[in-house]
Amino acid sequence: MGSTTITRKLENLLSSQESLAKQMATTSIKEEPKSALFVKKGNFYKGKGKIEESTPDHSNAPKKTFKCYRCGKLGHIRKNCRVKLRSENYANLADVDKKLEKEDDWKNCFLTDIIDTQGGTCLVAKETSHTKHPTNNEWIVDSGCGHHLTGDESTFSCSQLHDSGKGIITADNTIHKIQKEGTVVIDNNRGESITLNSVYHVPRIQKNLFSVANAVDAGNFVLFGPRDVKFLRNVKEIKADVVHTGTRVNDLFVLCASNSYIEKMSSNDNSSLWHARLGHLNMTKLKVMIQRKLVDGLPDLSKVEDEKICEGCQFGKAHRLPFKSSNSRCTTPLERIHSDLMGPTLTASYSGCHYMLLFVDDYTRFTWVYFVKHKSEVFSKFLKFKETVEGELCRKIKILRTDNGGEFCSNEFFSFCRNNGIKRELSCPETPQQNGVAERKIRHLVETCKCWLHAKNLSKALWAEGISLCY
């Protein structure tokens, strides 16, 4: 009995405390009707709300003409907007805010506004990252749209049924039926309005499309820039460099490829132009190509200007004029000997030589080759060569033609030639053409040797042996 009595007393005490708490809560709310509760940004984190009393409403203070990106109203900015508190009893505020974010799936949208410019009034579409305003205020400026389009019937100020049976074809070739046609009025924050006539209502269109063609028909000029697009009226003067101009075909603006720079250039039958296209080919070869029709698409150029000077050819093909071929030729062996030294080579031969000494008879073009390790050995090799050829042919060397290399111009070399009646012929400085017989023979031997070594995949150190087999 005692325990049952205690239990009943505790239950009565708890119920009385509960009813008292409810009465106190009701009384506090009725006594302060002017207090407003709201959640400040920064004090609300993932469902844990901190409710504070709002600051007093200064009704006499002038309101600024800021436009809220969340609700579209004037007088406050987005971070102070209370639209997110419209949920019942201000409960579950996080879910309300998420719902508002899901209603607008754009991360970048365009706001429409009216501004004054020096040339007149213009309508500007600006890019912004805030997308909390209603979607029926968003109009996408589309130069490829023939009429203003909207999928929201509530935007019309007046409308009527569209009975023409026409439809809208989108980029994916989908046909959307036009339900209504009417007028939409866009208001700005200064009380001015823009009337859009002949707006088509297409229920399946998700966004509102602003037709550039309709805007131009209304007497406006459209100016697209890097960050915005402007609709100009009362334009007095525009100074700019025109890059390209398109023409209007029905309700679309088209850039015609036939007016492009590329096609104009391809239809030009100028001989100088084709001379440049074919890699600055000389005019004589260009004439041959035209006559024989060697190139498909090459037009029949009426005049090929042979004497026209091409500045690019003058700069890129400039070279020293070739020497005239010499018609003089010796009539007997050893009457003139051409000599030159090649080297040093990057790779030494197996015998350690880095130079090749060459002697060529002017009459027979017979060639003798000696391999030396150092330039100082040239004079001794010449003595050996002189003794050999004079003994074999029973003739004396009369003339020795070389360049001005130090190996041929030593005092010892000159004294020997003077004492033995050998005339020396030295080429002019920086003029190897005067010793062309020896130069060309060296080139022939070296090229033949390189081809042989490369074809047989042999070591470069065999260059001396290869040259010995080539002459």
Number of C-alpha atoms within 10 A of each C-alpha: 5 6 7 8 9 10 10 10 10 10 10 11 10 11 10 10 10 11 10 11 11 10 10 10 10 10 11 10 11 9 9 9 8 10 12 12 13 18 19 17 10 9 11 14 10 8 11 11 17 12 13 12 11 12 10 9 9 8 7 6 7 8 11 10 13 14 16 19 21 21 18 18 16 14 14 18 17 18 12 13 18 14 13 19 18 11 13 9 8 14 13 14 22 16 14 17 14 11 12 16 14 10 13 15 11 14 9 11 19 20 18 18 19 21 15 12 14 10 13 13 17 23 20 21 22 14 14 12 11 17 23 19 21 14 17 15 16 19 21 18 20 15 18 16 20 18 22 27 25 27 19 17 19 10 18 19 11 13 17 13 12 15 10 8 8 12 14 18 12 11 8 6 8 10 12 15 17 21 19 19 23 20 17 22 15 16 15 14 13 10 8 11 13 13 11 18 17 16 22 28 26 21 16 12 15 13 16 23 23 23 23 24 22 20 19 14 10 12 12 20 16 20 12 12 8 5 8 12 17 22 21 22 19 14 14 8 8 7 5 6 6 6 5 9 11 12 10 10 9 9 16 17 17 13 14 10 11 9 12 12 10 10 11 11 11 10 9 11 15 15 20 17 13 20 17 14 10 10 9 17 14 14 18 11 11 20 18 11 14 16 11 8 13 11 9 7 7 13 15 14 14 9 10 18 13 13 7 9 10 13 8 11 14 10 9 9 9 9 8 6 6 7 9 7 8 7 5 7 11 13 11 12 19 25 18 23 26 23 23 23 24 15 14 15 13 9 14 17 19 12 13 14 20 20 22 22 20 21 24 21 22 23 15 13 15 13 16 15 19 18 23 20 17 15 18 13 14 21 17 11 16 18 12 12 16 14 12 12 16 13 11 8 10 9 13 17 19 16 18 19 23 22 23 16 13 10 16 23 15 12 9 10 16 14 10 13 16 11 8 11 12 17 15 17 17 16 15 12 10 9 10 15 16 19 19 16 20 27 18 12 17 20 12 14 16 18 12 16 23 16 12 16 16 11 9 8 9 12 11 17 18 18 23 23 14 19 21 15 11 13 14
